[in-house]
Amino acid sequence: QVQLVESGGGLVQAGGSLRLSCAASGSTFSIGTMGWFRQAPGKERQFVANINWRGRITYYADSVKGRFTISRDNAKNTVYLQMNSLKPEDTAVYYCAAKGLGASSGTTPLGYVYWGQGTQVTVSS
């Protein structure tokens, strides 16, 4: 089993920055692609970004491309999401997720086996 714990959320003004962290524990050797999703009230969970297990391949939703950066430190079993130039529409609960090692990368929640509890990001205008 793998446990994911997010941190770093909070309240920020539009144009500001936040850095989210997701620490993995447990059977971390079984983790492959990791990703971030977000869910605003009344909306479906939305893909934000993902990164392959080596940390060399990343993919972003068009809505965050150029503003967000995903990275991972496998030595620390941690994945990060640096969020710059935040907008009010970025307000959501942000979830960290992980796929099993060897699973194909994807942008839908399906296939991500492990999920964190989420961290709230609120961007004020």
Accessible surface in RSA format (square Angstrom, percent):
REM  Atomic radii and reference values for relative SASA: ProtOr
REM  Chains: A
REM  Algorithm: Lee & Richards
REM  Probe-radius: 1.40
REM  Slices: 20
REM RES _ NUM      All-atoms   Total-Side   Main-Chain    Non-polar    All polar
REM                ABS   REL    ABS   REL    ABS   REL    ABS   REL    ABS   REL
RES GLN A   1   154.31  86.3 122.17  89.3  32.14  76.5  50.00 106.4 104.31  79.1
RES VAL A   2    10.55   6.9   0.00   0.0  10.55  25.4   0.00   0.0  10.55  28.6
RES GLN A   3    88.12  49.3  84.10  61.5   4.02   9.6  52.38 111.5  35.74  27.1
RES LEU A   4     9.16   5.1   0.14   0.1   9.02  22.7   0.14   0.1   9.02  24.3
RES VAL A   5    85.58  56.3  83.20  75.3   2.38   5.7  83.20  72.3   2.38   6.5
RES GLU A   6     7.67   4.4   0.00   0.0   7.67  18.3   0.00   0.0   7.67   6.3
RES SER A   7    61.57  52.0  56.34  75.2   5.23  12.1  42.15  89.8  19.42  27.2
RES GLY A   8    38.06  46.9   0.00   N/A  38.06  46.9  24.86  68.2  13.20  29.6
RES GLY A   9    29.32  36.2   0.00   N/A  29.32  36.2   2.21   6.1  27.11  60.7
RES GLY A  10    30.01  37.0   0.00   N/A  30.01  37.0  29.87  82.0   0.14   0.3
RES LEU A  11   131.24  73.1  99.69  71.3  31.55  79.3  99.69  70.0  31.55  84.9
RES VAL A  12    24.93  16.4  19.54  17.7   5.39  13.0  24.93  21.7   0.00   0.0
RES GLN A  13   135.70  75.9 133.32  97.4   2.38   5.7  36.49  77.7  99.21  75.2
RES ALA A  14    50.46  46.4  26.88  41.5  23.58  53.6  27.27  38.4  23.19  61.4
RES GLY A  15    55.75  68.8   0.00   N/A  55.75  68.8  29.58  81.2  26.17  58.6
RES GLY A  16    21.37  26.4   0.00   N/A  21.37  26.4  20.49  56.2   0.88   2.0
RES SER A  17    58.07  49.1  38.35  51.2  19.72  45.4  22.08  47.0  35.99  50.4
RES LEU A  18    33.60  18.7  28.63  20.5   4.98  12.5  33.60  23.6   0.00   0.0
RES ARG A  19   129.95  54.6 116.44  59.4  13.52  32.2  34.38  47.0  95.58  57.9
RES LEU A  20     0.00   0.0   0.00   0.0   0.00   0.0   0.00   0.0   0.00   0.0
RES SER A  21    28.02  23.7  27.90  37.2   0.13   0.3  12.96  27.6  15.07  21.1
RES CYS A  22     0.00   0.0   0.00   0.0   0.00   0.0   0.00   0.0   0.00   0.0
RES ALA A  23    49.85  45.8  47.83  73.8   2.02   4.6  47.83  67.4   2.02   5.4
RES ALA A  24    10.48   9.6   1.33   2.1   9.15  20.8   1.33   1.9   9.15  24.2
RES SER A  25    57.77  48.8  54.13  72.2   3.64   8.4  44.39  94.5  13.38  18.7
RES GLY A  26    53.98  66.6   0.00   N/A  53.98  66.6  26.23  72.0  27.75  62.1
RES SER A  27    30.90  26.1  28.05  37.4   2.85   6.6   7.03  15.0  23.87  33.4
RES THR A  28    32.85  23.4  22.61  22.9  10.24  24.4   3.31   4.5  29.54  44.7
RES PHE A  29   164.16  82.1 141.63  87.7  22.54  58.6 155.10  94.0   9.06  25.9
RES SER A  30    30.67  25.9  26.96  36.0   3.71   8.6  29.74  63.3   0.93   1.3
RES ILE A  31    12.33   7.0   5.78   4.3   6.55  15.8   5.78   4.2   6.55  17.8
RES GLY A  32     2.35   2.9   0.00   N/A   2.35   2.9   2.35   6.5   0.00   0.0
RES THR A  33     8.87   6.3   7.09   7.2   1.78   4.2   0.33   0.4   8.55  12.9
RES MET A  34     5.20   2.7   5.20   3.4   0.00   0.0   0.00   0.0   5.20   6.9
RES GLY A  35     0.00   0.0   0.00   N/A   0.00   0.0   0.00   0.0   0.00   0.0
RES TRP A  36     0.00   0.0   0.00   0.0   0.00   0.0   0.00   0.0   0.00   0.0
RES PHE A  37     0.00   0.0   0.00   0.0   0.00   0.0   0.00   0.0   0.00   0.0
RES ARG A  38    15.08   6.3  14.90   7.6   0.18   0.4   2.87   3.9  12.20   7.4
RES GLN A  39    58.63  32.8  55.12  40.3   3.51   8.4  11.73  25.0  46.90  35.6
RES ALA A  40    23.39  21.5  19.53  30.1   3.85   8.8  20.01  28.2   3.37   8.9
RES PRO A  41   125.70  91.6  97.66  89.0  28.04 101.9 109.98  90.8  15.72  97.7
RES GLY A  42    92.49 114.1   0.00   N/A  92.49 114.1  45.44 124.7  47.05 105.4
RES LYS A  43   144.42  70.5 131.62  80.8  12.81  30.5  82.82  74.5  61.60  65.6
RES GLU A  44   154.44  88.7 140.99 106.7  13.45  32.0  58.56 113.3  95.88  78.3
RES ARG A  45    77.41  32.5  60.38  30.8  17.03  40.5  13.81  18.9  63.60  38.5
RES GLN A  46    82.64  46.2  77.84  56.9   4.80  11.4  29.40  62.6  53.24  40.4
RES PHE A  47    21.84  10.9  15.24   9.4   6.60  17.2  15.24   9.2   6.60  18.9
RES VAL A  48     0.17   0.1   0.08   0.1   0.09   0.2   0.17   0.1   0.00   0.0
RES ALA A  49     0.00   0.0   0.00   0.0   0.00   0.0   0.00   0.0   0.00   0.0
RES ASN A  50     3.89   2.7   3.89   3.8   0.00   0.0   0.00   0.0   3.89   3.8
RES ILE A  51     3.32   1.9   3.12   2.3   0.20   0.5   3.32   2.4   0.00   0.0
RES ASN A  52    28.77  19.8  27.03  26.1   1.74   4.2  14.62  35.2  14.15  13.7
RES TRP A  53   113.90  45.7 113.37  54.9   0.53   1.2  93.37  49.8  20.53  33.3
RES ARG A  54   134.74  56.6 108.99  55.6  25.74  61.3  19.70  26.9 115.04  69.7
RES GLY A  55    28.61  35.3   0.00   N/A  28.61  35.3   4.98  13.7  23.62  52.9
RES ARG A  56   186.74  78.4 151.35  77.2  35.39  84.3  55.05  75.2 131.69  79.8
RES ILE A  57   117.93  67.1 114.27  85.1   3.66   8.8 116.91  84.2   1.02   2.8
RES THR A  58    57.11  40.6  34.23  34.7  22.88  54.5  12.40  16.7  44.71  67.6
RES TYR A  59   121.80  56.9 119.86  68.2   1.93   5.0  75.27  56.6  46.53  57.4
RES TYR A  60    35.19  16.4  32.18  18.3   3.01   7.8  26.46  19.9   8.73  10.8
RES ALA A  61    18.90  17.4  12.61  19.5   6.30  14.3  18.90  26.6   0.00   0.0
RES ASP A  62   123.36  86.4  99.61  99.1  23.75  56.2  38.40  90.4  84.96  84.7
RES SER A  63    56.54  47.8  34.80  46.4  21.74  50.1  46.04  98.0  10.50  14.7
RES VAL A  64     0.37   0.2   0.36   0.3   0.01   0.0   0.37   0.3   0.00   0.0
RES LYS A  65   114.24  55.7  94.63  58.1  19.61  46.7  62.30  56.1  51.95  55.3
RES GLY A  66    82.85 102.2   0.00   N/A  82.85 102.2  43.18 118.5  39.67  88.8
RES ARG A  67    31.41  13.2  26.79  13.7   4.62  11.0  26.17  35.8   5.24   3.2
RES PHE A  68     5.23   2.6   0.00   0.0   5.23  13.6   0.00   0.0   5.23  15.0
RES THR A  69    74.61  53.1  73.62  74.6   0.99   2.4  45.70  61.4  28.91  43.7
RES ILE A  70     5.20   3.0   0.00   0.0   5.20  12.5   0.00   0.0   5.20  14.1
RES SER A  71    47.61  40.2  46.64  62.2   0.97   2.2  34.77  74.0  12.84  18.0
RES ARG A  72    38.99  16.4  11.73   6.0  27.26  64.9   3.32   4.5  35.67  21.6
RES ASP A  73    46.36  32.5  41.70  41.5   4.65  11.0  16.07  37.8  30.29  30.2
RES ASN A  74    70.33  48.5  54.54  52.7  15.79  38.0  32.75  78.8  37.59  36.3
RES ALA A  75   100.27  92.2  56.39  87.0  43.88  99.8  68.89  97.0  31.38  83.1
RES LYS A  76   138.85  67.7 118.76  72.9  20.10  47.8  71.77  64.6  67.08  71.5
RES ASN A  77    57.21  39.5  49.89  48.2   7.32  17.6   8.45  20.3  48.76  47.1
RES THR A  78    16.61  11.8  13.86  14.1   2.75   6.5   5.68   7.6  10.93  16.5
RES VAL A  79     0.00   0.0   0.00   0.0   0.00   0.0   0.00   0.0   0.00   0.0
RES TYR A  80    31.05  14.5  31.05  17.7   0.00   0.0  16.33  12.3  14.73  18.2
RES LEU A  81     0.00   0.0   0.00   0.0   0.00   0.0   0.00   0.0   0.00   0.0
RES GLN A  82    58.41  32.7  58.15  42.5   0.26   0.6  28.83  61.4  29.58  22.4
RES MET A  83     0.00   0.0   0.00   0.0   0.00   0.0   0.00   0.0   0.00   0.0
RES ASN A  84    59.96  41.3  59.96  57.9   0.00   0.0  16.05  38.6  43.91  42.4
RES SER A  85    59.70  50.4  55.14  73.6   4.56  10.5  19.61  41.8  40.09  56.2
RES LEU A  86     2.52   1.4   0.00   0.0   2.52   6.3   0.00   0.0   2.52   6.8
RES LYS A  87    86.34  42.1  85.87  52.7   0.48   1.1  39.59  35.6  46.76  49.8
RES PRO A  88    55.43  40.4  48.51  44.2   6.92  25.1  48.89  40.4   6.54  40.7
RES GLU A  89   123.77  71.1  96.20  72.8  27.58  65.7  62.38 120.7  61.39  50.1
RES ASP A  90     0.40   0.3   0.36   0.4   0.04   0.1   0.04   0.1   0.36   0.4
RES THR A  91    38.28  27.2  33.68  34.1   4.60  11.0  31.82  42.7   6.47   9.8
RES ALA A  92     2.51   2.3   1.90   2.9   0.62   1.4   2.51   3.5   0.00   0.0
RES VAL A  93    41.22  27.1  41.02  37.1   0.20   0.5  41.02  35.6   0.20   0.5
RES TYR A  94     0.00   0.0   0.00   0.0   0.00   0.0   0.00   0.0   0.00   0.0
RES TYR A  95    34.95  16.3  34.95  19.9   0.00   0.0   8.36   6.3  26.59  32.8
RES CYS A  96     0.00   0.0   0.00   0.0   0.00   0.0   0.00   0.0   0.00   0.0
RES ALA A  97     0.00   0.0   0.00   0.0   0.00   0.0   0.00   0.0   0.00   0.0
RES ALA A  98     0.00   0.0   0.00   0.0   0.00   0.0   0.00   0.0   0.00   0.0
RES LYS A  99    13.55   6.6  13.55   8.3   0.00   0.0   0.20   0.2  13.35  14.2
RES GLY A 100    21.68  26.7   0.00   N/A  21.68  26.7  21.02  57.7   0.65   1.5
RES LEU A 101    95.86  53.4  67.02  48.0  28.84  72.5  67.02  47.1  28.84  77.6
RES GLY A 102    77.29  95.3   0.00   N/A  77.29  95.3  41.95 115.1  35.34  79.2
RES ALA A 103    49.82  45.8  27.07  41.8  22.75  51.8  37.39  52.7  12.43  32.9
RES SER A 104    90.09  76.1  74.61  99.6  15.48  35.7  52.60 112.0  37.49  52.5
RES SER A 105    68.66  58.0  40.80  54.4  27.87  64.2  31.40  66.9  37.26  52.2
RES GLY A 106    20.33  25.1   0.00   N/A  20.33  25.1  20.33  55.8   0.00   0.0
RES THR A 107    54.35  38.7  46.06  46.7   8.29  19.8  18.44  24.8  35.92  54.3
RES THR A 108    77.52  55.1  76.71  77.8   0.81   1.9  63.67  85.5  13.86  20.9
RES PRO A 109    50.85  37.1  47.32  43.1   3.53  12.8  47.64  39.3   3.20  19.9
RES LEU A 110   153.64  85.6 144.76 103.6   8.87  22.3 148.15 104.0   5.49  14.8
RES GLY A 111    45.62  56.3   0.00   N/A  45.62  56.3  32.26  88.5  13.36  29.9
RES TYR A 112     9.92   4.6   0.00   0.0   9.92  25.8   0.00   0.0   9.92  12.2
RES VAL A 113    97.17  63.9  70.46  63.8  26.71  64.4  76.48  66.5  20.69  56.1
RES TYR A 114    40.55  18.9  37.48  21.3   3.07   8.0  13.87  10.4  26.68  32.9
RES TRP A 115    76.93  30.9  48.91  23.7  28.01  65.8  38.48  20.5  38.45  62.4
RES GLY A 116     9.62  11.9   0.00   N/A   9.62  11.9   1.87   5.1   7.75  17.4
RES GLN A 117   114.81  64.2  83.94  61.3  30.87  73.5  73.31 156.0  41.50  31.5
RES GLY A 118    12.54  15.5   0.00   N/A  12.54  15.5   0.55   1.5  11.99  26.9
RES THR A 119    18.44  13.1  13.84  14.0   4.60  11.0   6.87   9.2  11.58  17.5
RES GLN A 120    87.25  48.8  78.74  57.5   8.51  20.3  49.77 105.9  37.48  28.4
RES VAL A 121     0.00   0.0   0.00   0.0   0.00   0.0   0.00   0.0   0.00   0.0
RES THR A 122    46.13  32.8  46.13  46.8   0.00   0.0  35.15  47.2  10.98  16.6
RES VAL A 123     7.25   4.8   0.00   0.0   7.25  17.5   0.00   0.0   7.25  19.7
RES SER A 124    42.18  35.6  35.62  47.5   6.56  15.1  35.75  76.1   6.43   9.0
RES SER A 125   128.93 109.0  68.12  90.9  60.81 140.1  55.43 118.0  73.51 103.0
END  Absolute sums over single chains surface
CHAIN  1 A     6405.6       4802.8       1602.8       3569.6       2836.0
END  Absolute sums over all chains
TOTAL          6405.6       4802.8       1602.8       3569.6       2836.0
